[in-house]
Amino acid sequence: MEGGEVVALVVLAVLVGATVNLILLRHRFAPLEDLIQEMEKVDLSRPGSLLPSSIDGVGETEEVERIELAFLRMMRRLEAERRRAGSATLQAQEEERARGARDLHDEVNQSLTGLLLRLEAARADAPPELEPELAETKALANQAMRELLSLARQLRPTALDDLGLAAAIAGLVDRLGEGEIEATIEVDGDFSDLSDDAQLVVYRVAQEALSNAARHSGAAHVAVVLRRGPAGVDLSVADDGRGFAFAESERGLGIGGMRERALLVDGELTIESRPDAGTTVRLAVPAC
């Protein structure tokens, strides 16, 4: 056998060996690739996505099995921490809103009341030519007081504590219906045993969706549906307004805030909207 043939055989043997080793390595690490693919599927914006119960195809080797278990444990800890942090954030936000509502009611409202009393006293002693101007000033002060009390109610929904979730949302719908929009609500089920956090999230999402409909949609009609079933609570707020494109309007319409609130109670928020086709906001909160 000549030298060239020997070299060719050696090169061929090396190539065959390398190919076999590559095949063996790919087979050995295929489960690891499956694990990486599953890790890439984790979506922090969707409840439960951090907690896969198992990963198909993983676990063929002891090393990969250990990596899988460590990954699942880490995801469970992250999910639990997210819930704790989210609940604390929600509580802090509501406490801040409550303080703001008290300040508006106790301090600013008291100042406006004093102003109204002074205006009334001034009208009694003022010359007749000033009467129209003083009357207009009093009307503006009364309007400011009404808006102030409305803002205080929005900051801290006392109706939620006093009357319950369904009545509180019905109050939002009634106030919307006082304007040019026809607003209706359909309620089905008992919500009294729903957790405080869940009730607050449902209320705030309804409040934001109705506010968007009033300010941005140009709708003639808004329909709210609130249902309690075996799977949990479903809220729907639908309008027949101009709709919007998500890429242009999501940030300005508070959609991110609604999604964050939904995540705090493992809920899922979906929005259907197209320009000139109306908007539907849906919130699903699972049963505890």
Secondary structure, 3 states (H helix, E strand, C coil): CCHHHHHHHHHHHHHHHHHHHHHHHHHHHHHHHHHHHHHHCCCCCCCCCCCCCCCCCCCCCHHHHHHHHHHHHHHHHHHHHHHHHHHHHHHHHHHHHHHHHHHHHHHHHHHHHHHHHHHHHHHHHCCHHHHHHHHHHHHHHHHHHHHHHHHHHHHCCHHHHHCCHHHHHHHHHHHHHCCCCEEEEEEECCCCCCCHHHHHHHHHHHHHHHHHHHHHHCCCEEEEEEEEECCEEEEEEEECCCCCCHHHHCCCCCHHHHHHHHHHCCCEEEEEECCCCCEEEEEEEECC
